[in-house]
Amino acid sequence: MENIIELKNVHKSFKGFDIKNFSIAVKKGFVTGFIGGNGVGKSTTIKMIMNLLQPDSGTVSVFGLNYKEHEKEIKQRIGFVYDENILYDHLSLNQMKDIVKHAYENWDDHLFNHYVELFDLPLKKKIKTFSKGMMMKASLTMALSHHAELIIMDEPTSGLDPIFRRELLEILHQLMQDGDKTIFFSTHITTDLDMIADYITFIHNGEHIFTKDLIEIEEEYAIVKGGLELLDREIEQEFLAVRKSNYGFEALTANKGRAEEVFGDMVIMEKPTLEDIMYYTKKGAEQHV
Ligand SMILES: Nc1ncnc2c1ncn2[C@@H]1O[C@H](COP(=O)(O)OP(=O)(O)OP(=O)(O)O)[C@@H](O)[C@H]1O
């Protein structure tokens, strides 16, 4: 399977924060959701994928190309939606389009008009009068109007109402039906991913925790609930995190089969949500310091 984005052994240090030995491969033709809590390095990673930031060491390649020699070609083939407003707000959408279209060889006015109509966007109103949802639709329109093969979005659904979030996901879903596209997007709202993602890449504290397909996650992970008498030090070590109360324990395992083998029917096993996995991983990182 072809990888469209590859980061290999990437390091990036800010004061008080590091991306550490970060390697990921994003598969062509699929939707990958990039998840992690606040401040764990999602935007920093996306900026490095977009060459808006350069790693201190390690390599970034997109479409198998490096930015040093192929920046122009790579950028032509990406549709980028950033979470802050990168549109010039004193312009109208029409004026904005006239600037942006010249940057892209494959700009398609037809497609632009299609999305403007679909999103019901005003062409002549100043962008500064747009609501957050309209702004997102406008950014998306720009990103989708030049036949990009790879769509990268930083938190596209944050701050949007549930109805528009649903619509946006539906549009992305439609886009994937066309065949050759790849979508990589970061989000906090993990429930969005059940609808659309094929793969999940999980980052915590600047470290790549996993990239897995959603089915694999369902098969491997479980929340185990049982009485405290079932736990000993050795067994506890096998869990990613354990929460104990007077009534018993709740723990996350990444090896459901092993937990079944150890505990049999003495425990209850539940399917974790992605949110559970994020929550327990954070707890686990704190417990294992
Ligand atoms: N240019 C910068 N200079 C210094 N520190 C930075 C810079 N950019 C990001 N950071 C720090 O790096 C860490 C990771 O930030 P980043 O924006 O990548 O996180 P994030 O996962 O996208 O978070 P959120 O979901 O809250 O947007 C934070 O502690 C942030 O303060």
The ligand as an SDF file (V2000), in Angstrom:
LIG
                    3D

 31 33  0  0  0  0  0  0  0  0999 V2000
    6.2230   28.2470   17.5950 N   0  0  0  0  0  0  0  0  0  0  0  0
    6.2350   27.7260   18.8060 C   0  0  0  0  0  0  0  0  0  0  0  0
    7.1260   28.1240   19.7300 N   0  0  0  0  0  0  0  0  0  0  0  0
    7.1680   27.5820   20.9540 C   0  0  0  0  0  0  0  0  0  0  0  0
    6.3250   26.6100   21.3740 N   0  0  0  0  0  0  0  0  0  0  0  0
    5.4100   26.1670   20.5010 C   0  0  0  0  0  0  0  0  0  0  0  0
    5.3100   26.6940   19.1780 C   0  0  0  0  0  0  0  0  0  0  0  0
    4.2960   26.0580   18.5330 N   0  0  0  0  0  0  0  0  0  0  0  0
    3.7940   25.1690   19.4240 C   0  0  0  0  0  0  0  0  0  0  0  0
    4.4540   25.2410   20.5980 N   0  0  0  0  0  0  0  0  0  0  0  0
    4.1980   24.4140   21.7980 C   0  0  0  0  0  0  0  0  0  0  0  0
    4.2160   23.0500   21.4050 O   0  0  0  0  0  0  0  0  0  0  0  0
    3.2310   22.3110   22.0970 C   0  0  0  0  0  0  0  0  0  0  0  0
    2.3660   21.5770   21.1010 C   0  0  0  0  0  0  0  0  0  0  0  0
    1.5500   22.5060   20.4060 O   0  0  0  0  0  0  0  0  0  0  0  0
    0.5900   22.0930   19.2280 P   0  0  0  0  0  0  0  0  0  0  0  0
   -0.0730   23.3470   18.7690 O   0  0  0  0  0  0  0  0  0  0  0  0
    1.3360   21.3000   18.2450 O   0  0  0  0  0  0  0  0  0  0  0  0
   -0.4490   21.1390   19.9720 O   0  0  0  0  0  0  0  0  0  0  0  0
   -1.8590   20.5660   19.4910 P   0  0  0  0  0  0  0  0  0  0  0  0
   -1.8130   19.0980   19.7520 O   0  0  0  0  0  0  0  0  0  0  0  0
   -2.1680   21.0050   18.1190 O   0  0  0  0  0  0  0  0  0  0  0  0
   -2.8310   21.2560   20.5370 O   0  0  0  0  0  0  0  0  0  0  0  0
   -4.3360   21.7820   20.4370 P   0  0  0  0  0  0  0  0  0  0  0  0
   -5.1660   20.5630   20.1710 O   0  0  0  0  0  0  0  0  0  0  0  0
   -4.5770   22.3460   21.7950 O   0  0  0  0  0  0  0  0  0  0  0  0
   -4.3820   22.7870   19.3330 O   0  0  0  0  0  0  0  0  0  0  0  0
    2.4880   23.2890   22.9830 C   0  0  0  0  0  0  0  0  0  0  0  0
    3.0310   23.1940   24.2690 O   0  0  0  0  0  0  0  0  0  0  0  0
    2.8050   24.6360   22.3630 C   0  0  0  0  0  0  0  0  0  0  0  0
    2.8170   25.6350   23.3340 O   0  0  0  0  0  0  0  0  0  0  0  0
  1  2  1  0
  2  3  1  0
  2  7  2  0
  3  4  2  0
  4  5  1  0
  5  6  2  0
  6  7  1  0
  6 10  1  0
  7  8  1  0
  8  9  2  0
  9 10  1  0
 10 11  1  0
 11 12  1  0
 11 30  1  0
 12 13  1  0
 13 14  1  0
 13 28  1  0
 14 15  1  0
 15 16  1  0
 16 17  2  0
 16 18  1  0
 16 19  1  0
 19 20  1  0
 20 21  2  0
 20 22  1  0
 20 23  1  0
 23 24  1  0
 24 25  2  0
 24 26  1  0
 24 27  1  0
 28 29  1  0
 28 30  1  0
 30 31  1  0
M  END
$$$$
